[in-house]
Amino acid sequence: MIEYSQQNMGQKQWNLHLNGKFGVLTVLKNGKLDSVPLEDVVGENKKIGAVSGNTKESNLRRVTMDDDLVKTARNIGISLGD
């Protein structure tokens, strides 16, 4: 499996901007760097501040510190402040 650093993701985002592609988030999808529209990430939550719960206004989900999402974030170098 290929490891991606924050620098790789930053370079991908920079290249997207250079090519005029804005309003997207760089993601790792199927083992490759890709992008998704921000609309897919924020859902219908357009207000400042998040709406909690699994509703159409929010895609917020509470996780524990041993959740796979937390482990993945740490493995790719994301600091969670703990």
Backbone torsions as a table, in degrees:
resi	resn	phi	psi	omega
1	MET	NA	137.9	179.1
2	ILE	-81.7	137.2	176.8
3	GLU	-96.8	138.2	178.6
4	TYR	-114.2	136.6	179.0
5	SER	-100.6	171.3	175.1
6	GLN	-59.7	-34.2	179.6
7	GLN	-64.2	-42.7	177.8
8	ASN	-59.7	-43.9	-178.5
9	MET	-68.2	-38.2	177.4
10	GLY	-64.0	-40.5	177.9
11	GLN	-64.6	-40.0	177.7
12	LYS	-61.3	-46.1	180.0
13	GLN	-63.1	-41.7	179.0
14	TRP	-60.6	-44.4	178.8
15	ASN	-63.1	-38.4	176.4
16	LEU	-60.6	-44.5	179.8
17	HIS	-64.4	-42.7	179.5
18	LEU	-60.5	-29.5	179.5
19	ASN	-93.0	13.2	175.1
20	GLY	77.6	16.2	-179.3
21	LYS	-100.3	105.8	-178.5
22	PHE	-116.0	168.9	178.5
23	GLY	72.7	28.9	179.4
24	VAL	-129.6	159.1	177.8
25	LEU	-116.8	133.3	176.1
26	THR	-75.9	131.1	-177.7
27	VAL	-135.9	163.7	171.4
28	LEU	-100.9	114.2	-176.6
29	LYS	-128.2	124.3	-179.5
30	ASN	53.0	39.6	176.9
31	GLY	79.3	5.6	-179.0
32	LYS	-130.8	150.1	175.3
33	LEU	-69.8	135.6	-177.8
34	ASP	-148.4	-171.9	176.0
35	SER	-139.5	153.7	176.1
36	VAL	-132.4	147.4	177.4
37	PRO	-62.4	141.6	178.0
38	LEU	-58.7	-30.3	177.1
39	GLU	-57.0	-36.6	178.9
40	ASP	-68.8	-25.8	-177.2
41	VAL	-85.4	-44.4	-174.4
42	VAL	-91.5	-11.2	-178.7
43	GLY	62.9	-138.6	-178.8
44	GLU	-97.6	12.1	179.9
45	ASN	-82.1	93.6	-177.2
46	LYS	-101.1	-6.2	-177.6
47	LYS	-84.9	155.0	174.3
48	ILE	-70.3	131.9	-175.6
49	GLY	95.2	149.9	-175.4
50	ALA	-95.6	150.1	172.8
51	VAL	-98.4	125.3	-177.5
52	SER	-85.3	156.6	178.4
53	GLY	103.4	161.8	-179.8
54	ASN	-89.2	72.7	179.4
55	THR	-115.1	171.4	179.1
56	LYS	-67.3	-20.0	178.9
57	GLU	-81.5	-11.4	-175.9
58	SER	-149.4	143.8	171.2
59	ASN	-111.1	20.8	178.6
60	LEU	-65.2	136.2	177.8
61	ARG	-140.6	127.4	177.7
62	ARG	-77.9	137.2	177.9
63	VAL	-131.9	157.3	174.9
64	THR	-89.3	164.4	-176.5
65	MET	-68.4	-10.9	176.2
66	ASP	-103.4	11.2	179.0
67	ASP	-67.6	149.7	178.6
68	ASP	-57.9	-33.6	178.2
69	LEU	-64.1	-39.2	178.0
70	VAL	-67.3	-44.3	178.6
71	LYS	-61.1	-42.8	178.7
72	THR	-63.1	-45.0	179.2
73	ALA	-57.8	-46.3	179.9
74	ARG	-64.7	-38.9	-178.8
75	ASN	-65.1	-26.7	178.6
76	ILE	-99.8	12.5	171.6
77	GLY	91.0	14.4	178.5
78	ILE	-83.1	126.2	177.4
79	SER	-86.8	131.8	-179.6
80	LEU	-105.1	8.6	173.4
81	GLY	77.3	15.4	178.2
82	ASP	-111.8	NA	NA
